[in-house]
C-alpha cells in the first residue's frame, strides 16, 4: 500500500472529499451556534435591560440581521442543494 497522501485513487479521493465535507459541517455548526448564541443573548440584553435607547436596539437588530445573512451565504456555499435528477 502506498502511503503517499497525494497519490489518491478515485475511490479514496471521493471518500476523502466526503470526510472533509463532514468535518466542515461540524465546524460550521459549532461556529453558527456560538455566533447565534452570542448575537441572541446580546440582542435580548439590549431589548430588556437598556432603557430609553432605541438606537442601540436597532443597531443590535441590524447586527443580528447581517450575521444571519452572512451565515446563510456561508452555509449555502459549503452545502449547496443537491442536484435534481433528470
N, C-alpha and C positions, 0 to 999 in steps of 0.2 A: 504494500500500500504506500502510495506516495504521500509524504507529509507536507508538500509544498502548498501553502494556503491559496496561492494564486492560480493553481492548476486544477480548477473545478471541472467536473463533468457537468453535463446539462442538468442531470437529476440533483446533484449536490448544490448547484447554483440555485435551482428552484427552491430547494429546502432552505438554503441559507437566506434567500430573499424573504421567504415567509417568516422565518425566525426573527429576522431583523424587523419586519413589519410588526410582529407581535411585541417585540421589545419596545419599538417606538410607540405602540399603543399604550403600553403600561406607563411609560414615561409621560406621554401626553395626558393620560388620565390623572396621574399624580399632579402634574402642573396645572391642569384645568381645575381640579378640585381645590388645590391650595389657593389659586388666584380667585376662584369663585368665592371661597370661604372668606378670604381677606376682604374682597370687594363687598360682599353681602354684609359682613359684620361692620365694616366702616360705614356703609350706607345706612344700616339700621341705627348705628350710634348717632349719625348726623340727623336722622329723622326724629329720634326720640329724645336726645339729650342736648342738642344745640337749640337754644332759644332765640327767636327773632332774627334768624339769619337765613333767609330764604335762598340767598345766593349760594351759600355753601351746600345747601341741599340740592340745588340744581346742578352745581358743579359735580357733586358726588354721583348724581344720577347720570350725568354726561360721561363721567369716567367709567362707570359700570357699563354704559351702552357701548363705548369704544372698546372696552375689554371684551365684551360679548361678541362684538362684530369681528375683532381681530382673532379671537379664538375660533369662531365659526370658519373663517378663511383658512386658518392653520389646519383645523381638523378636516375640512373638505379637501385640502391639498394632500394631507397624509393618507386619508382614507376616501378615495373617490368612490362614487356609487358604482355598483357592479354593472358591467356592460350587459345590455339586453341581448338575449339570444334571438337569432333570426330563424 
